[in-house]
Amino acid sequence: MTTLVESEEHKALREAVASFARNHPRTPATDSRRFWQDAAKLGYIGVNLPEAYGGGGGGITELCLVSEEMGAAGNPLLMMIVSPAICGTVISRFGTEAQKREWLPALADGSRLMAFGITEPDAGSNSHRITTTARRDPGTGDWLLTGRKVFVSGVDIADATLVVGRTEDARTGRLKPCLFIVPRDTPGFGRRMIDMELYATEKQFELVLDDVRLPADALVGDEDAGLLQLFAGLNPERIMTAAFAIGMGRFALSRAVEYARERTVWKAPIGAHQAIAHPLAQAHIELELARLMMQKAAHLYDAGDDVGAGEAANMAKYAAAEACVKAVDQAVHTLGGNGLTREFGLASLVTAARVSRIAPVSREMILNYVSHQTLGLPKSY
């Protein structure tokens, strides 16, 4: 397997992204689009997309690096998980030539965004219970989509949403997953913002698809590919969520370390006390360990090992979420009351860090996966 020691090229990319992100103030919602476009102009947003379509020709490894460094600088971009990592990957692997030409250059240069809709109110983590259905109009060949989605990020700023629906297999009568590109202003495609107690530049939405009519070429890939295409997007989603969480954890830890060096009580910096220093050291170790698993997962995915990447992606996401929550909690605790003030920018991370434990798949479902798929224990559900 490829060594996990970073190449000089990766080190240079890491340094360049870190410098870029540090030199931009933390972006309120009104400025996030500009930060996205500035990053895209430098090639960071589309670093994983094929060069033939305006991307950087890299992989999820490079995109993770970009996402992590942006988060570590206090400028995370949640839509990087969605637009280039999930949607860009699926279209580049399975899309038609026309879909690639229409979407990949625009996703790479930041001029267009794409959201991703899979979660449903009654399906949760069970993709087999998705009820959003697509059926053919025998008269026109168009697709008609009907269903609901929840917790879809950035629909208001995205030009289209890649929606996971299900079509009926003519041979078996069973429903199989398929992916459709739904432009934002398509008739029958409604959205409602979900009121979240979570600070984020990207808002969450519920979608209602009421006989949304789409042309035949809105289908991405092969109608019979099913789960293969779906998991081609979900594995990068888990790996990128790990990168997002690691970046958040590093940002919180850096704030705590800086404070512990400077805050003096009884003639000594509080960082000189082991009760302060050791938990911060443990948080750093756990973030570094999570990064190694994230890098392994990214390398496996980029090498085309979808099965190996699936196991590693789940483990990376689990490890990164746990490390992130611990780092954020310890950072807030290190600052005491100051950790809950807006000035230091940590209080909002208490909620945000826990999202990485929940989405896009809960820690319990990852433990189910590892116990069943890796350890061979009986399935519990």
N, C-alpha and C positions, 0 to 999 in steps of 0.2 A: 504494500500500500504506500501511497505517496507520503513522504515524511511530513510531520506536522510542524516542523521548524519552518518558520516563514521565509520565503525567498526574499531576495533584495527588492524585487519588483513589488511584492506585497508590502514589505516594510515601507517602501517609498509611497505606495498608495495610501497606507494607513496614516503616515505623517501628513500627506497632502490633505486628506479628508479632515483630519483632526484640526489642522491649521485653518482650513476653510470654515469648519463649523464653529470653532472658538471665536473667529473674527466676525461672526454674525451674532447679534444679540438674540437672546431667547425669544422665539417668535410667537406673538399673539396670533389668534386665529386669522385676523385680517391680513397678516403678512406671511402666513405659511405658504401660500401659493407662490409668492415671490422667491422665498427660500428654496422651494422645490425647483422652480425654473432656473435659478442661479446654479443649483447643484447639477441640474440636467445639462446646462451649457458646458459644464466641466466634464461631462461624461459619467457622472457618478450614478445617476438614476438608472441609466440603461447599460450599466457596465456588464450585466449578465446576458444581454440580448445579442443576437448574431450581428457581426460586423456588416454583413450583406444588407441588413435592414437598419443601419445607423447606430447599432449598439457597440459596446466595447469588446465583444467577443469573448468575454470571461464567463464565469459561471456563478452559481450560488455562493461559492467560496468568496469571490470578490464582493458580491452584493452584501453578504453578511458582514464583511469587514467594513464596508461603507456605513451600513446601518449601525453597527456597534460604535464606531467612532463618532457618529453624529449624536447618538444617545449619550455617550460619555462626555461630550461637550455641552450637554444640556439642550440639544436641538434634535430630539428624536422625530422621525417621520413614520408614522404608523402606516401610511399608504404605500410605503416601500414594500411592506409585506404583501400588499394586495396587488398593486398595479404591475410592477415589473416582475415580482417573484412568482405570484400565482398566475395572474392573467397572461403576462408576457411569456412565461414558461409554457403554459398550455397552448397558446397560439403558435409559438415558435416550434413546438414539438408536433402538434396535431392539426394546426390550422391549414386552410387552403392557401394557395399562393396569393389569391386576392386578399384574404384576411390578413396575411402577413404583411403585404404591401400597404394595406390601409392602416393597420394598427401599430405594428412594431416600431417604425420610425417615429411616429407621434408619441408613443409611450416612452421611447428613448430620449427624445429631445424635450420632453416635459410639456409639449403643447396639448396633450390629451392625457386623461386619467381613466382608469377602468376600475370599478368596484367589483366585489365578488359576493354573490348571494347563495348560501347553502343552508344555513341554520333555519329551522322552522319551529313554530311554537310547540308542536306536539312530537317532533322527531328528536330534538336534542342531538346527542352524539350518534344516534342510530341512523346512518345514511340510508338504510334499507326501508325506513319508515317515511321517507320524504314523500309528500303528497302533491307537490307541484307537478302537474302533468302537462305533457305536450302531445297534441294530436294533429294529424294532418287534415287539412281541408282538401277533400278529394277533388274539388272543382278547380282549385288554383295551385295546389301543391304547397301552399303556405303552412306554417306552423301556428297553432293556437295554444298559448300558455295560460294556465289558470292555477293560482295557488297563492301562498303567503310565505314571506321570509321575514326574519327578525335579526336584529343586531348586525345590520349591514353597514359597514363603515364608509363614510364619505360619499354617499349617493348624490348629495347635493352638489358636490364639486366634480363628480365623475361624469364623463361624456357618455358612458355606457356601463352596464353591469353584466358581468358574466354570471348567468343564472344556472344553477343546477336544477334540472327538471328530470322527469322520468317519462319514457315512452314505452308503449306496449310492444313486446316481442311477438311478431306475427306467428312464430312457430310454437311458442310455449304459453303465450298469454300473460307472461310475467312482465313486471315493470323493470326497466333497466335505466340507469342514470345516463343523462346526456347533458351537454352544456350548450347554452345559447347566448349569443351577444344581443343584449336588449338596449338600444339607444335610450337615453334619458327621457326624451320627449315623446316616446311611443305612446299612442292612445291606449288607455286601459292600464297603463303602468303607473300606479299611484304610490306615494310615499308619505310616511308620517314620522316626524322626528321623535325618538324616544327620550324622555326626560331622564338624564343620567346624573347621579351625584358623583361625577367623575370629571376632572378637568382634562380636557383634551382638545386639540385644535380640530380633530376630525369628529364629526357627530355620528351618532348611531340612529339607524332608521328601521322602521317596519315597512315592508313592501307588500303591496297587494297587486296581483296580476289577474286582471279580469278579461279573459279571452283576448289576451295581447296577441295581435297578429304580427307575425314575423315572416320575412321571405325565407325561402328554402335554404339560402346560403347563410342564414343566421346560425345554423348548427355548426359547432366547431368539431372537426374531426369526424371519425367514423361513428355512425349511429350504433354500431354493435361493439365498440371498444369498451363501453361501460366504465367499470371501476378503474381500468388501467389509466384512462385519461384523467379521471377524477383525482386519483392519488398522485398523478404526475404534478398536480397543483398543491395537494395537501402536504406532501413531504417538504417542499420548499417553504410552505407556510409555517410548519413546525420549526424548521431550522432557522428561519428568519425571526420567528418569535423568540427563539433562544438568543439570537444576536441583539434583538431589541431589549430583552430583559437584562442581558449582560451589560449593555451600554448604560441602561438606567441604574443598575447596581454600581457600576464604576463611577458614575456621576455622583451618586449619593455618598459613596465611600470617599471620594476625593474631597468633597465638602467637609466631611467629618474629620478627615486626617488634617486638613488645613486648620480647622477650628481647634483640634486637639493639640496642635503644635503651638498655637498662639494664645489660647485661653489659659491664663495663669491664675491659680488659686493657691494660697499659702506658699508663694515664692517659687512655684514650679509649674510648668505647663501640665495640663491635665493628661496629656499624652504620655507623660513619664510614668503614670500609674498603670500597673498591669491590668487592673480592672477595666481600664479604658482601652489600653493598647492591644491586649490579647484578643478581645472580640473583633476588633477591627482587622487584626492580622488573620483571624479565622475567616472573616468575610472575604478578604482578598484571596485567600487560598481557595475557597469554594467557588469564587467567580472564575479563577484561573482554571480550575478543574472542569467547570461547566464549559468554558471556552474550548478546551481540548476536545470534549465530546461533540460540541457544535462543529468544530473544524473537521473532525472525523466524518460526521454526518454529511457535511457539505462536500467533502472529497469523494465520498462514496456516491453521492447523488450525481456529481459532475462526471464521475467515471462510468455512469450508466448502470450502477448496481442498485436498482430500485428496491429490491428486497432488503439488502443490507442497509440501505439508506433509511428505509422505513423504521427499522428497529432503532438505529442510531438517532434518527430525528426525534423519535418519541423520548428517548433517554436524554437527549440534549435539551429538549424543551422542559422536561421535568427538572433536570439539574439546574438549569438556568433560572427557572422560576423560583425554586427554593432558595438559591443563592441570592437572587435579587431581593426577595422579601426579607431575608435575613440582613442583607447589607443596608437596605432602607431603614428597617427597624432600628438597627444598631446606630446608624447615622443620626436619626432623630433623637435617640436616647443619649448619644454623645453630646449633642447640642442642648439637651434639656429643653427648657421653655423656648429657647431660640429655634429649636428644630420645628416648632409649630408656627413660626412666623412666616409671612410672605417673603420677607427679605432674603431668607436663606434658601427658599425654593425647594424644601424637602417635604413639607406637609402634604402637598398634593400627590406626592409619590407614594404615600402610604396606601392610598386606594389603587393607584395605577399599578403598583407592583403586584398587587393581588390579582389583577386582571390576567397577568401572565400565568397564574396558577389555574385559571378558569378557562381561558380562551387560547387557541381555538379548540382545545380539547382539555377536559379537566384532568387534574393529577390522578384522580381515582381511575379514570378510563385508561390512562397510561399504565398504571399499575396492573390493571386488568390485562392489557396488551402484553406486558412483559411476563406476567405470571403464566399466561396461556400460551403465547406465541414463542417466548424465549425459554421459559422453564418447563413447558410441557404440562403444566398443571391443568386439571379439569376446568372447563369454561364455567363461569359463574352466572352467566346471563344469556 
